[in-house]
Amino acid sequence: MTEFDWNLIKSFVAVAETGSLSAAARRLAASQPTLGRHIAELEQALGVTLFRRGRRGYELTEAGSTLYERGRVVSEQANAFSLLALGSVEAIEGTVRIAASEVVAAFVLPRMMAGLGEEEPGIEVEIVASNQVENLLRRDADIAIRMVRPAQNELVARKVTDIPLCLCAAKSYLDRRGRPEKATDLVDHALVGFDRSEEIIRGFTAFGIPVSRSHFRFRTDNQIVLWEAVRTGNGVGIGQEPLVHRDPQLERLLPDVPLPTLPVWLAMHRDVRTSLRIRRVADFLHEELKRYSAGTATGANSAR
């Protein structure tokens, strides 16, 4: 495939993001037959099937999903080129409002936003510490970082990474109480966990660690308070592994204990994804969150 019409990629991206020929046609001000022909031509040229056609519309195949990210970038660059030719490029400046969980909003995003400020000084950011997906539906945020995939049809979401979790405690606490050598030793330690939720208790029980509510001498449902309780030596808790590695006051414990990971999704309302500044911030967050999860983000402790 050495020569082809760039409109084929634009049509492919539009159908991938809208899920139907009719919606993509409205977005591009084109006809459904034209878009259908573009998809067929692109599939024939590439030698792969890009979509599964069904009652639910057009769904990306595995090959289509792989090509979508590249296609989106090419489509955006083509659009930017066209705007440049018209002398009307949208400036990458203005406000972008980001919603994230309390821990991510307080301990992860500020460092990332400092890096964004160096790269895009014209962008102002507003951070909303909230776990509610409704932020996007009410337009209280432009971008949301979520630990579950949003199910609302009005939202566009893409999986970013999985953040590993680990058992950890402050070195000051471990110096006082000793370091657990095996999982069952945790029964003799003070634990830090949730107040009303029994999720952590059920998790420990599944690992064969018979703990009860009384073992959690510090309990709170506020994520920031919980994290500070671990950092200041109240007991053993569970934290995001990248945060533990970057904090010299903390020590990772019992790496052989299997803990779940936190899936990370970036979500936007369909109506705002065409904004250059919002897309720029979303792409920046996508890369930085992957680096954060791998422990390679700017300023992260390299001692793994």
Residue pairs with C-beta under 8 A, 6 or more apart in sequence:
1 45
1 46
4 42
4 45
5 38
5 41
6 74
6 78
7 38
8 38
8 39
8 41
8 42
8 45
9 42
9 71
9 74
9 75
9 78
10 28
10 75
10 78
10 79
11 24
11 28
11 30
11 34
11 35
11 38
11 39
11 42
12 38
12 39
12 42
12 50
12 67
12 68
12 71
13 68
13 71
13 72
13 75
14 24
14 27
14 28
14 35
15 21
15 24
15 35
15 39
15 51
15 58
16 50
16 51
16 58
16 60
16 64
16 68
16 71
16 72
17 24
17 72
17 156
17 270
17 273
18 24
18 27
18 270
19 56
19 57
19 58
19 59
20 57
20 58
21 32
21 35
21 36
21 58
22 32
24 30
24 35
25 31
25 32
25 34
25 35
28 35
39 50
39 51
39 58
42 50
43 49
43 50
46 67
48 61
48 63
48 64
48 67
49 61
49 63
49 64
50 60
50 61
50 63
50 64
50 67
51 58
51 59
51 60
51 61
51 64
52 58
52 59
52 60
52 61
60 68
76 276
76 279
80 89
80 276
83 89
83 90
90 275
90 276
90 277
91 122
92 120
92 122
92 123
92 276
92 277
92 280
93 120
93 122
93 123
93 277
94 122
94 123
94 124
94 277
95 123
95 124
95 125
95 126
96 123
96 124
96 125
96 126
96 142
96 143
96 277
96 278
96 281
97 125
97 126
97 127
97 128
97 140
97 141
97 142
97 143
98 109
98 125
98 126
98 127
98 128
98 141
98 142
98 143
98 144
98 145
98 281
98 285
99 105
99 127
99 128
99 129
99 130
99 132
99 135
99 136
99 140
99 141
99 143
99 144
99 145
100 108
100 109
100 127
100 128
100 129
100 130
100 144
100 145
101 129
101 130
101 131
101 145
101 146
101 147
101 223
102 129
102 130
102 131
102 222
102 223
102 224
103 223
103 224
103 227
103 240
103 243
104 145
105 127
105 128
105 129
105 130
106 129
106 224
107 227
107 243
108 240
108 243
108 292
109 127
109 145
110 127
111 297
111 298
111 299
112 284
112 285
112 288
112 289
112 292
112 297
112 298
113 125
113 127
115 284
115 288
115 298
116 123
116 125
116 281
116 284
117 123
119 284
120 277
120 280
120 281
120 284
123 277
123 280
123 281
125 281
128 135
128 140
128 141
131 146
133 144
133 146
133 150
133 152
133 155
133 267
134 140
135 141
135 144
136 144
136 150
136 152
136 154
136 155
136 267
136 268
136 269
137 152
137 154
137 155
137 269
139 269
142 268
142 269
142 272
142 275
142 278
142 281
143 266
143 267
143 268
143 278
143 281
143 282
143 285
144 150
144 266
144 267
144 268
145 264
145 265
145 266
145 267
145 285
145 289
146 157
146 264
146 265
146 266
146 267
147 262
147 263
147 264
147 265
148 263
148 265
149 157
149 159
149 263
149 265
150 157
150 265
150 267
154 269
154 270
154 271
155 267
155 268
155 269
155 270
156 267
156 268
156 269
156 270
156 273
157 265
157 266
157 267
157 268
158 265
158 266
158 286
159 263
159 264
159 265
160 264
160 265
160 266
160 285
160 286
160 289
160 290
160 293
161 263
161 264
161 289
161 290
161 293
161 294
162 261
162 262
162 263
162 264
162 293
163 240
163 241
163 242
163 261
163 262
163 264
163 292
163 293
164 240
164 241
164 242
164 259
164 261
164 293
165 238
165 239
165 240
165 241
165 259
165 260
165 261
165 262
166 238
166 239
166 241
166 244
166 252
166 253
166 255
166 259
167 186
167 236
167 237
167 238
167 252
167 253
167 254
167 257
167 259
168 230
168 236
168 237
168 238
168 239
168 244
168 250
168 251
168 252
168 253
169 189
169 230
169 233
169 235
169 236
169 237
169 250
169 251
169 253
170 230
170 231
170 232
170 233
170 234
170 249
170 250
170 251
171 249
171 250
171 251
172 233
172 249
173 190
173 233
173 234
173 235
173 236
174 251
174 253
176 233
177 189
177 190
179 251
179 253
180 186
180 188
180 189
180 236
180 253
180 254
182 254
183 207
183 208
183 209
183 254
183 257
184 208
184 209
186 204
186 209
186 211
186 215
186 236
186 254
187 209
187 210
187 211
187 215
189 215
189 235
189 236
190 215
190 217
190 218
190 234
190 235
190 236
191 200
191 211
191 215
191 216
191 217
191 218
191 235
191 236
191 237
192 216
192 217
192 218
192 219
192 226
192 229
192 230
192 234
192 235
192 236
192 237
193 200
193 201
193 216
193 218
193 219
193 226
193 237
193 238
194 200
194 216
194 219
194 220
194 221
194 226
195 219
195 220
195 221
196 221
197 221
198 213
200 216
200 238
201 211
201 212
201 213
201 216
203 259
203 260
204 210
204 211
205 211
207 257
207 258
213 219
216 235
217 234
217 235
218 226
218 229
218 234
218 235
220 226
220 229
226 237
227 237
227 239
227 243
229 235
229 237
230 236
230 237
230 239
230 250
231 247
231 249
231 250
236 253
238 259
239 250
240 262
241 252
241 295
242 292
242 293
242 295
242 297
242 300
244 250
244 251
244 252
245 252
245 295
245 300
245 301
245 303
245 304
246 299
246 300
246 301
247 301
248 301
264 289
264 293
266 282
266 285
266 286
266 289
268 278
268 282
272 278
273 279
273 282
288 297
288 298
291 297
291 298
291 300
292 300
295 301
295 302
295 304
